[in-house]
Every structure is written in structure tokens, then in C-alpha cells.
Amino acid sequence: MVSDGYDFWLFDLDGTLIDADWSYTRRTFDLVGERLGRRFSDREAEILWHGLGGARNVQLREWGIDPAEFWPAFHAVEDPLDRAEATYLHPDAAFVADLDAPVGLVTHCQQFLADPVLDHLDIRDWFDAVVCCTDDTGWKPDPGPVTHAMAELGVGDSDRGVLAGDGANDVGAAWNAGLDGIHVERHDPERRGQCVLADYRIRSFEELSGR
């Protein structure tokens, strides 16, 4: 099994292990749109929420939106408890709890949102390290947050590791840090609009556990 071949595992969070009800996503972008004076279509909300177009800041600029204005507005309208209650665990994510190796999270989800979600879903004890990306750590595909998580796990270059995520930035971060990358496809590739390259491309983590 693939799961037996690594000394440690890293995972993205949103879209990889968890996701939010569409009603929450739609409501969030309605509120952001009110602050920015711009309505977001369902498709635009889907692209930004799931990072379907790749780097979100690049996508925002293509639409004429300044990321420096978008992200403060986005974080200002998100309520941690509402977000936690609207979040569900992908069924195949139970794979993580069975791993017999150090496990960490490397997520763009901010700490004030990630903490309530992990507690609400009762999955905090799945992880030996949780790294929420910031300007200081860097943002995937920068390897900075990955190497930070590795330091927290107490692993190094001599250990074989892997990072699993649902987007190209996750695989890019893995490769930039010298790790293998797993892409779990949660969306129809036609909806994504691009093919994500990875060492392993799967539809479910059950494909790795041999279940």
C-alpha cells in the first residue's frame, strides 16, 4: 500500500479533508461582494473557494480585484462558529486517523477558522502539527509552510514524506520542499479547467489504503 511507504504525511485541509456546505460559501461571497461593491457569481465563488483556477491572487487580479482588498473583506465576514457548523468531513478522510506515522496539516485556512473546525469535527488529535499559512511562513506553493510543519514534526531531509491536497498549489508546495505530492480530485476536471500533475492522482484516499 502507498500508505506504508512514507515516514511522515502532510495534508491540506479545505477541499482535501473537509468542505463547507454550499449555502455557507454562497452567503460568504454575498457578504464579501457587499463590502467590495461587486457581486460574485456562483461560478466565481466556486473557483475562489476551491482554488480551481490555481493561485487565487492571480485569479483575483484577472478579474480586476485587488487581493489586498479582497482578503481582509473575506476574513472579516467569516464567523468561526458558523464556519465550523457548516463544515463536513469527507468520508474517505478517515484514512488519516489510521496512519501509523507523524501527520501534519499545512493549510491556507487561518488559525481563527481552523481551530473551531478541527474541534467541531473532533479531528484535532489526528495531527501532530498544524501550520496555518501566513505572510511569515509563506503560502503554498512556497515550500516555507511545509518545511515549518516538518520542523514541528521533528522530521528532516532523510525522511521520506508526502503532501496530499486538492489543488496544484499543494502539489507544488510538496515538490518545492522535496516531497512527493498526491492530488485528490474532488471536482470534475472540466469544472477545474486544468489537469493537476502529481506523483499520485486519486479520486479517494481509499485508493491509497487498499480498502
N, C-alpha and C positions, 0 to 999 in steps of 0.2 A: 504494500500500500504506500502511496505517496506520503501519507502522514507519518510513516515510520522513518523517513529519510532526512529529517531536519532536526537540528539541535535546538532551534527556537522558532517561534511563529509570531508574526505581527499581522494585525488586521486593521483595515479601515472600519469605520463604524456605520455611518449613514449610508444606506443603499446596499451595504455589504452584509451586515448582520441584522440591521434594523431598518425600518422605514416608518414614515408617518402617514396617517390617513390623508387622502387627497383633500378632504374638506379643510383640514388644518393648513395644508400648503396653499390652497386657493385663498383662504382668509388672510394668511400672512402676506401674500403678494398684493391683495387688495389694500391692506393697510400700508404697505411699502409704497404702492402706487399713489395713495393719497398724500403721503409725505413728499414724494418726488414730483407730483403733478403729472403722472404718466400712468396709463393703465397697462398692465401686463396681461397678455392673452394667456389662455390655458397652455398653449404650446411653449410660450416664452417662460412661464412659470415652471413647467416641466423640465425644460432644458437647463435652467439655472439651478433648480432644486437638486437635480440628479447629475449635473455636470455633463450632460450628454454631448455638448459641443467641445469638450476639452476644458482648457483653462477658462474659468468663469470671468476673470477680469478682461481677458481678450474678447470674450463674447459680449460683455457689457459695453466695451468701447466700440465694438462693431455696431451696436445699437444706439450709440451716441450717449451712453450713460457713464458718468464718471464713477469709477469704483470707490473713490474716496467719499462720495456722497451716498452711494448705494449701501455699502456695508454698515455704516453707522445707523442708517434708517432701518435696515433689515434686523440688526441686533436689538434695536430699540423697541420694535414691535413684538418680538418673540417673548412669550411668557414661559418661563421654565416649567411650571407645573402643567400648564395647558399642553406644552410640547410633550412632556413625559406621558400624560394621559392619552395623547393621540398617537403614541408610538407603539409599534408592534414588532415582535421578533420574527424574523424569517424562520420557518420550521427547521430548515437544514442547518441553522446556526448552532444547534445543539452539538454539532461536530466539535465546536471549540471546547466545550466543557469536558470532552473525552480525551483531549490531547495530553500526552504524558511528556511535557516539555515546557520550558518557560514560554509564556504567552503575553504579548503586549498589544495595546491599541495605539495607533497613530491616526488621529482624526482632525479634520478641519472644524469639527463641531467644537464650539467654545466651551470652556470649563463650566460656565454658569448654566449651560444647557445639558452638557454631557453628564454631569453629576446626578441631576434628578432622573435622567433617563436610565442610567445604569442602576440606580436604586429602585426605581419603579418596576423595572423588568427583573430585578433581583439577579443581575448577572455581573455585578462588580467583582465577585470572587473568582470569576473566570480569568481575570487578568492580573498579572504580576506587575505590570506597569501601564500607566495611561498617560499618553502625551497628546495634549491638545495644541495644535499648531498656533504659533503667534509670530509676530514680526521678528522676535528674537530667535526663535528656533528655526524659522523658515517655513515655507509652505510647499507641500508636495507639488511637483516632482523634485524639489530640492531635497537632498539627502539628509539635511540637518535634523529634522524631527525624527528620522529613522535612526540615525546614529545616537541621538539623545535617548531614544527608547532602548536601544541596545545597551547603552551605558547603565540605564536603570535596571535592566535585566541581568547585568553582570556578564554579558557575552561579548565576544570580540571577533576579530577577522578570521581566527582559526575555527570558529564555529560556523556550521552551515545553517543559514537562515532563509526565510521566505516571508514575503509580504503579500497578503491577499486583499484585493479590493475590487470595486465595481467600475473603476474608471482608469483611463490612460494615465492620469497623474499618479495613481497608486503604483502601477507597474513601473512607471518612470522613476519614482522615488526608490523603489526596490532596486532597480538596475543601477541607478546612480550611487547607491550605497553598497553595491557589490552583492546584492541578494537576488534570489530567484523571485519572479513575480507570477502571481496567479490572478487571472481575471475571471471573476464570476459575473456572468452576463444576466442581469436582472431585467433587461429590456430587449425588445426585438431590435436586432441590428439596424433594420430600416428606420426605426424611430431614433436610434442613436445617430445615424448618418455617417458612421465611420466604423472601421474594424479595429479593435483594440488588440495589439500584439502582446503576447505574454509567453512565459515558459509553459504554462498550462492554461488552457481556456476551457471553462466549465460552465454548466448551467446550474449546478447544485454542488454543495460541499459533500454530498453523499457520494459523488463520483470519486472523491479522494479517499474516503473512509472505506470504500468497498461494500457499503451497505446495499 
